[in-house]
Amino acid sequence: MNDLDRQAHWQSVYATKAEREVSWFQEDPAPSLDLIAEAGISTDDGIIDVGGGASRLVDGLLERGFTRIAILDLSANALKAAKQRLGRRGESVAWIVADVTTWNPSDTYDLWHDRAAFHFLTDSADRDAYVARLKKAVRPGGHVIIATFAPDGPERCSGLPIVRYDPEALAATLGATFELIGSRRHDHLTPGGNTQRFQFGRFLRR
């Protein structure tokens, strides 16, 4: 799937479904917030949430006092929903409409977070492009948190095929620049009552 097809797909999803109707909705993104806390960054360090869409992670980060937050997503509709929810609280957030595989980062970040965007990249060229942007956007010594479906998780999401990973496979895909320093599993209960098994990997950029 090329970047235009991906963008059209996610624009359609967020145009036709409410926030709580998508399978990845979390009222409380506790696993991500816990791992960000474990990274030990300060509240004035830069964080980017890749594929953040209408996620409530940004709400939690703002509540915890983080001041340099960027949210990147293919769907302008998703970011619009998040901005409307936050109101004036979201004025300090950088909202970036882009495909991460073709995006040209203009800033560097202390922490890169991605919950369930990377596993949609089923083409090796797209994965290579993602890693190239990851290397450019995360400063040396910075942190990377990526969540994907686990090996016993779903094989598809939102009608699209995905690639499942265990922490070691994800580390091998990211390459030697990123050192795996921790992982955890998480069972996500969808709004429809189904369980999706995730794995979170936390990495340090060498």
C-alpha positions in Angstrom: 0.0 0.0 0.0 1.5 3.3 -1.0 1.3 6.5 1.1 -1.7 7.9 -0.8 -3.7 4.7 -0.3 -2.8 4.6 3.4 -3.8 8.2 3.9 -7.2 7.6 2.1 -7.8 4.5 4.2 -7.3 6.3 7.6 -9.1 9.5 6.5 -12.1 7.3 5.8 -11.8 5.4 9.1 -11.9 8.6 11.1 -14.6 10.2 8.9 -16.9 7.3 9.4 -16.2 6.1 13.0 -16.5 7.9 16.3 -13.5 7.9 18.7 -14.9 5.1 20.8 -15.9 2.9 17.9 -12.3 2.0 16.7 -10.8 -1.2 18.1 -7.6 0.6 19.4 -9.5 3.1 21.6 -8.1 3.4 25.1 -9.8 5.5 27.7 -6.6 5.4 29.7 -3.3 4.7 27.8 -1.6 3.5 31.0 0.9 1.1 29.4 2.3 3.9 27.3 2.4 6.4 30.1 4.1 3.9 32.4 6.9 3.2 29.8 7.3 6.9 29.2 7.7 7.4 33.0 10.3 4.6 33.1 12.3 6.5 30.4 12.9 9.2 33.0 12.8 12.1 30.6 12.0 15.6 31.9 8.8 17.5 31.2 10.6 19.9 28.8 12.1 17.1 26.7 10.6 16.6 23.3 8.1 13.7 22.6 6.6 12.6 19.3 3.7 10.2 19.1 3.8 8.6 15.7 0.4 7.4 14.5 -1.1 9.2 17.5 -4.4 10.1 15.7 -7.1 10.8 18.2 -5.4 8.9 21.0 -5.7 10.1 24.6 -2.0 9.8 25.2 -1.6 13.5 24.5 -4.1 14.3 27.2 -2.1 12.3 29.7 1.2 13.9 28.7 -0.3 17.4 29.1 -1.7 16.5 32.5 1.8 15.4 33.6 3.2 18.7 32.6 5.0 17.8 29.3 5.5 20.9 27.2 7.1 19.8 23.9 4.7 17.3 22.4 4.2 16.5 18.7 1.5 14.2 17.3 2.0 12.8 13.8 -0.7 11.0 11.8 -1.8 10.3 8.3 -5.3 11.4 9.0 -6.2 15.1 9.3 -9.6 13.9 10.6 -8.0 12.1 13.5 -5.9 15.0 14.5 -8.9 17.4 14.2 -10.8 15.1 16.6 -8.0 15.3 19.2 -7.6 19.1 18.8 -11.4 19.5 19.3 -11.3 17.3 22.4 -8.4 19.2 24.0 -9.5 22.7 23.1 -7.2 25.4 24.3 -5.1 22.8 26.1 -3.9 21.5 22.7 -2.6 24.9 21.5 0.9 24.0 22.5 1.0 20.7 20.7 2.6 20.4 17.2 0.1 18.6 15.0 1.8 17.0 12.0 -0.3 15.5 9.1 2.2 13.1 7.4 3.0 9.6 6.4 6.0 8.6 8.6 7.6 6.7 5.7 7.9 9.9 3.6 8.0 12.5 6.4 11.1 14.8 6.6 11.7 15.5 10.3 12.5 19.2 11.0 13.2 18.6 14.7 14.8 16.0 17.0 13.1 14.3 19.9 14.0 12.8 23.2 11.3 10.1 23.0 9.5 8.5 20.1 6.3 6.7 20.8 4.3 4.5 18.4 1.4 2.4 19.5 0.3 0.2 16.6 1.5 2.2 13.6 4.7 0.3 12.7 3.0 -3.1 12.5 0.9 -1.9 9.5 4.1 -1.6 7.4 4.1 -5.0 5.6 6.5 -3.9 2.9 10.2 -4.0 3.7 10.9 -0.7 1.9 8.3 1.0 4.1 9.9 -0.4 7.2 13.3 0.7 6.0 11.9 4.2 5.4 10.4 4.3 8.9 13.7 3.3 10.5 15.5 6.0 8.5 13.1 8.7 9.9 13.5 7.2 13.4 17.3 7.6 13.2 16.9 11.2 12.0 14.3 12.2 14.5 15.6 10.7 17.7 18.7 12.2 19.3 21.6 9.9 20.4 20.7 8.7 23.9 17.0 9.2 23.1 14.2 6.7 23.8 12.0 4.7 21.5 8.8 3.0 22.5 7.0 0.9 19.9 4.0 -1.3 20.5 2.9 -3.9 17.9 0.6 -6.9 17.9 2.4 -9.8 19.6 3.0 -13.2 17.9 -0.3 -14.5 19.3 -2.2 -11.2 18.5 -4.5 -10.5 15.5 -3.2 -10.9 12.0 -5.3 -8.0 10.7 -6.6 -4.7 12.0 -9.0 -2.2 10.5 -9.3 -4.5 7.5 -5.5 -4.4 6.8 -2.8 -7.1 7.2 -0.2 -6.4 9.8 3.2 -7.9 10.9 3.4 -9.4 14.4 6.5 -9.1 16.4 8.1 -10.3 19.6 10.7 -7.9 21.2 13.7 -9.6 19.6 12.2 -9.5 16.1 11.3 -5.9 16.5 14.8 -5.1 17.7 16.3 -7.0 14.7 14.1 -4.9 12.4 15.1 -1.6 13.9 18.8 -2.6 13.7 21.9 -2.1 15.8 21.3 1.7 16.3 18.6 0.9 18.8 19.3 -1.2 21.9 16.4 -3.1 23.4 16.3 -2.3 27.1 12.9 -3.5 28.1 9.6 -5.0 26.9 6.2 -6.0 28.2 3.0 -7.6 27.0 -0.4 -6.0 27.2 -3.8 -7.4 26.6 -6.0 -4.7 25.1 -9.7 -5.0 25.5 -11.4 -3.4 22.5 -14.7 -1.5 22.8 -16.3 -4.5 21.2 -15.1 -6.8 24.0 -12.4 -8.6 22.1 -8.8 -9.1 23.5 -5.9 -8.0 21.4 -2.4 -9.1 22.5 0.3 -6.4 22.2 3.9 -6.3 23.0 5.7 -3.1 23.9 9.4 -2.7 23.2 11.6 0.1 24.8 14.8 1.0 23.1 17.7 3.4 23.6 19.2 5.1 20.6 23.0 4.4 20.6 
